Amino acid sequence: MVATTVPGGRPPYFFLSPASVFVLLCGVMAAPFQSGGLIARHVRDIPRSGIREFFDIVQSMPDVISLGVGEPDFVTPWHIREAAIYALERGRTSYTSNLGLLKLREAISASVEKNFGPSYDPGSQILITVGVSEALDIALRAVVNPGDEVLYHEPCYVSYAPGIALAHGVPVPVSCTSENGFAVTASAIEKVITPKSKILVLNFPTNPTGGTMTRAELMQIADVVLHHNLLVITDEIYSELTFEGEHVSIASLPGMRDRTIFLHGFSKAYAMTGFRVGYACGPADLVDAMMRIHQYSMLCASVISQEAAIEAILHGEADTVEMREQYRVRRNFIVNAFNSMGLPCHLPRGSFYAFPSIQSTGLNSKDFAVRLLREEKVACVPGSAFGPSGEGFLRCCFATALDQIQAATDRMERFVTRLRAGQ
Ligand SMILES: Cc1ncc(COP(=O)(O)O)c(C=O)c1O
């Protein structure tokens, strides 16, 4: 840079020589691009799923028995896979309507009415989605305005709080306890309601606790919903895996159908996690709002998967019953094993998760899970991954072969005995 004086005695000014310009430009061009700084604030604050983080460690270890990932160990029943193959053979490889195949929506309408009660028009009140995951995401995005409070019971599925935050809502957890089987009470909900409360998310049977609700308990929740003019989003993905008592959907209770978005899917009941099909039923205006997000983000669910889902919903009931009965045997075994080794475990009345308390060991759930993995090669998910109310518990998925569960619980008993001996 060179200082010079303008003829006529004015103060000196600076000009950049070509060499200086070149040096400066190189400096600007070489500055590292801070891509991380571009991430939206509400996304930056989203934590990584505690489950995935944990299973990254599991992947790197040989000979681990996993009671971790929440998916059926069964392969999708053959006739359902065959329907997918047949769809391909017929060249069914195109887009479908944004709402999904009409034949599938008609079958869903009949099935939901028969099994849950409420009736939905296949033309305007049912939307086929890419799993319940997408249905939940677009349901929240369709109804949440920034700052709206969304209530949900906790411990809960890992997506709920981040999904609410991504929709610019405020997540409001309602704690549930093992003393009442992890059901949510009307009074606990009532305590956290404010003028900003807009939506209540329910998931019964519950991931990760296996909690269920009786009709009488749900009636009390429905009273609170009506009294405070809330909308309900109910995720009933485990409903077919109910072992005791009737499964009641809140959408079937008086006054609730028109203020409920009912979510369901094929992943758990038919062992179809990889097909990625789910659906949402609800009032036509809300389904239309969800459809407008869906059409610009997903367009439609895979046609091959939708064809397989038609086969599942029309002819898959016996498969579901058979799988459920196997889960029941495994559930009885694992719950008994936990209670016998001094880890109190309530009986999950639905889903395929046991949720024993590990509080008596003196370890927190993450330390317990990490040491169990390192010392005995058994993978379970720390309860804290499902929200602060899950601390002190462990999620153990029993959608795993019985001999594996047997071996896992033997190892866990050895581990707990060692802990108690102070080793
Ligand atoms: C409660 C709950 N809802 C939704 C999902 C996601 O289901 P899908 O495979 O249909 O996206 C899961 C998966 O574990 C779940 O546990």
PDBQT file of the ligand as one rigid body, heavy atoms in Angstrom, charges set to zero:
ROOT
HETATM    1  C1  LIG A 501     -43.842 -44.734  18.379  1.00  0.00    +0.000 C 
HETATM    2  C2  LIG A 501     -43.267 -44.803  17.020  1.00  0.00    +0.000 A 
HETATM    3  N1  LIG A 501     -43.806 -44.035  16.057  1.00  0.00    +0.000 NA
HETATM    4  C3  LIG A 501     -43.303 -44.037  14.812  1.00  0.00    +0.000 A 
HETATM    5  C4  LIG A 501     -42.221 -44.835  14.469  1.00  0.00    +0.000 A 
HETATM    6  C5  LIG A 501     -41.698 -44.796  13.054  1.00  0.00    +0.000 C 
HETATM    7  O1  LIG A 501     -42.410 -45.687  12.299  1.00  0.00    +0.000 OA
HETATM    8  P1  LIG A 501     -42.264 -45.835  10.723  1.00  0.00    +0.000 P 
HETATM    9  O2  LIG A 501     -41.345 -46.979  10.468  1.00  0.00    +0.000 OA
HETATM   10  O3  LIG A 501     -43.676 -46.134  10.256  1.00  0.00    +0.000 OA
HETATM   11  O4  LIG A 501     -41.773 -44.546  10.193  1.00  0.00    +0.000 OA
HETATM   12  C6  LIG A 501     -41.654 -45.659  15.436  1.00  0.00    +0.000 A 
HETATM   13  C7  LIG A 501     -40.486 -46.505  15.112  1.00  0.00    +0.000 C 
HETATM   14  O5  LIG A 501     -39.835 -47.090  15.940  1.00  0.00    +0.000 OA
HETATM   15  C8  LIG A 501     -42.188 -45.647  16.742  1.00  0.00    +0.000 A 
HETATM   16  O6  LIG A 501     -41.682 -46.421  17.715  1.00  0.00    +0.000 OA
ENDROOT
TORSDOF 0
